[in-house]
Amino acid sequence: MLIWFEVKLYTTSIAERSSLTTHQFLRQTDALVRSRTTPAPEAKPRLGRVLDFMRVLWALDHGLQSASKRMQAEYGVSGLQRMMIRVIGRFPGSSPTDLAAVLHVHKSTLTGALARLEAAGAIVREVDPEDARRARLTLGPQGRAIDEVRNGTVEAAVRRALSQIPDAQLEAARGVLLAITRELDAE
């Protein structure tokens, strides 16, 4: 735990200083420091450039996971499923491959989520008339209702946060996140 303290310099007369032994002075100073020691209100250990940034990423990941669980309980869809619905709503007729590319996830990650959304009536999977091997995705009645939700979602929280950030700062942050994503994909 980091300790934050304020030590006030007390001036004493030469006579007072000379009457203390070094040991007594150190004990009094130590007692003074302990009496003024309180946990830092916002202090966090400095871990260095990389680990400090990763700590923020983990906090973001935790926040996304927590919000996703709340959405699952309230709306019946996770954060990823809501994002899938939003993308399909914007691009009806997308294939699962298209959706995986837009969301930057592996197709196998979407398979189970798509099956659950289809079973719930949130999406409709149709055979592509031009290529019977491909599926086309559109929103079903449940999906259209979820697509209209604007409060209590990860998207709403991100919208509020981004409204406070200047465009140039947002683009810089986006660039950093994309660079990290590229490096992780290369691993």
C-alpha positions in Angstrom: 0.0 0.0 0.0 1.3 3.4 -0.9 1.6 5.8 2.0 1.1 9.5 1.5 2.2 11.8 4.2 2.8 15.4 4.9 5.7 16.4 7.1 5.6 19.9 8.4 8.9 21.4 9.2 8.9 22.7 12.8 11.5 25.1 13.7 12.9 24.8 17.1 15.4 26.8 19.0 19.0 25.9 19.1 18.7 25.1 22.8 15.8 22.6 22.1 17.7 20.9 19.3 20.9 20.6 21.2 19.1 19.0 24.2 17.9 16.0 22.0 20.1 13.1 21.3 20.2 11.8 17.8 18.2 8.8 18.9 15.5 10.9 20.6 15.3 13.2 17.6 14.8 10.3 15.2 12.2 8.7 17.4 10.2 12.0 17.6 10.5 12.5 13.9 9.3 8.9 13.3 6.4 9.4 15.6 5.5 12.7 13.9 5.6 11.1 10.5 3.4 8.1 11.6 0.9 10.5 13.2 0.5 12.4 9.9 0.5 9.3 7.7 -2.8 8.5 6.0 -3.6 6.3 3.0 -3.4 8.2 -0.2 -6.8 9.2 -1.5 -6.0 8.5 -5.1 -2.5 7.2 -5.1 -1.7 4.1 -7.0 1.8 2.5 -7.3 3.7 3.7 -10.3 4.4 0.6 -12.4 6.1 2.2 -15.4 4.8 3.2 -18.7 3.7 -0.2 -20.0 2.2 -1.6 -16.9 0.4 1.6 -15.9 -1.2 1.6 -19.4 -2.1 -2.1 -19.1 -3.7 -1.4 -15.7 -6.1 1.0 -17.5 -6.8 -1.6 -20.1 -7.6 -4.2 -17.5 -9.9 -1.7 -15.7 -11.7 -1.1 -19.1 -12.0 -4.8 -19.7 -13.4 -5.3 -16.2 -15.9 -2.5 -16.8 -17.0 -4.0 -20.1 -17.4 -7.4 -18.6 -19.5 -6.0 -15.7 -21.7 -3.9 -18.0 -22.1 -6.9 -20.3 -23.4 -9.0 -17.3 -25.8 -6.3 -16.3 -27.1 -6.1 -19.9 -27.5 -9.9 -20.0 -29.7 -9.7 -16.8 -31.7 -6.7 -17.9 -32.1 -7.1 -21.7 -31.2 -10.8 -22.2 -28.2 -10.0 -24.4 -24.5 -9.6 -23.6 -22.5 -6.6 -24.7 -21.1 -8.6 -27.6 -24.6 -9.8 -28.6 -25.9 -6.2 -28.4 -23.0 -5.1 -30.7 -23.8 -7.9 -33.1 -27.4 -6.7 -33.2 -26.4 -3.1 -33.7 -24.1 -4.1 -36.6 -26.7 -6.3 -38.3 -29.3 -3.5 -37.8 -26.9 -1.1 -39.6 -25.9 -3.6 -42.3 -28.8 -6.0 -42.9 -27.9 -9.0 -45.0 -24.3 -9.2 -43.5 -22.8 -12.7 -43.4 -21.4 -14.2 -40.2 -17.9 -13.7 -41.8 -18.6 -10.1 -42.4 -19.9 -9.7 -38.8 -16.7 -11.4 -37.4 -14.5 -9.0 -39.5 -16.4 -5.9 -38.3 -16.3 -7.0 -34.7 -12.7 -8.2 -34.9 -13.5 -11.6 -33.4 -13.0 -15.2 -34.7 -16.0 -16.7 -36.5 -16.1 -19.5 -34.0 -16.7 -17.0 -31.2 -19.8 -15.8 -33.0 -21.2 -19.3 -33.7 -22.7 -19.8 -30.3 -23.8 -16.2 -29.9 -25.6 -16.2 -33.3 -27.3 -19.5 -32.4 -28.6 -18.0 -29.1 -29.8 -14.8 -30.8 -31.5 -16.8 -33.5 -33.2 -19.1 -31.0 -34.4 -15.9 -29.1 -35.9 -14.4 -32.3 -33.3 -11.6 -32.3 -31.8 -12.4 -35.6 -33.0 -14.3 -38.7 -30.5 -16.4 -40.7 -31.4 -16.8 -44.4 -29.6 -18.5 -47.2 -27.8 -16.1 -49.5 -29.7 -16.3 -52.9 -26.4 -15.8 -54.8 -24.4 -18.4 -52.9 -26.3 -21.2 -51.0 -23.2 -21.8 -48.9 -23.4 -18.4 -47.3 -25.9 -17.1 -44.7 -27.3 -13.6 -44.5 -28.3 -12.1 -41.2 -31.2 -9.7 -40.5 -32.9 -8.6 -37.3 -35.9 -10.4 -36.0 -38.6 -8.8 -33.9 -36.6 -9.2 -30.6 -33.5 -7.9 -32.3 -35.3 -4.8 -33.6 -36.5 -4.1 -30.0 -33.0 -4.5 -28.6 -31.5 -2.4 -31.4 -33.8 0.5 -30.2 -32.5 0.4 -26.6 -30.5 3.5 -25.8 -29.9 3.5 -22.0 -28.2 1.1 -19.7 -25.9 -0.3 -22.4 -22.1 -0.4 -22.9 -22.7 1.8 -25.9 -24.5 4.4 -23.8 -21.6 4.6 -21.4 -19.1 4.8 -24.2 -21.2 7.6 -25.9 -21.2 9.6 -22.6 -17.5 9.2 -22.2 -16.7 10.1 -25.8 -18.9 13.2 -25.6 -16.3 14.6 -23.1 -13.2 13.9 -25.3 -12.0 16.2 -28.1 -11.9 14.6 -31.5 -8.1 14.8 -31.8 -7.7 13.1 -28.4 -10.1 10.4 -29.5 -8.2 9.7 -32.7 -5.0 9.5 -30.8 -6.5 7.0 -28.4 -7.9 5.0 -31.2 -4.5 4.9 -32.8 -2.9 3.6 -29.7 -5.6 0.9 -29.3 -5.2 -0.2 -32.9 -1.4 -0.4 -32.5 -1.8 -2.6 -29.5 -4.4 -4.7 -31.3 -2.0 -5.2 -34.3 0.8 -6.3 -32.0 -1.5 -8.7 -30.1 -2.7 -10.2 -33.5 1.0 -10.6 -34.5 1.8 -12.7 -31.4 
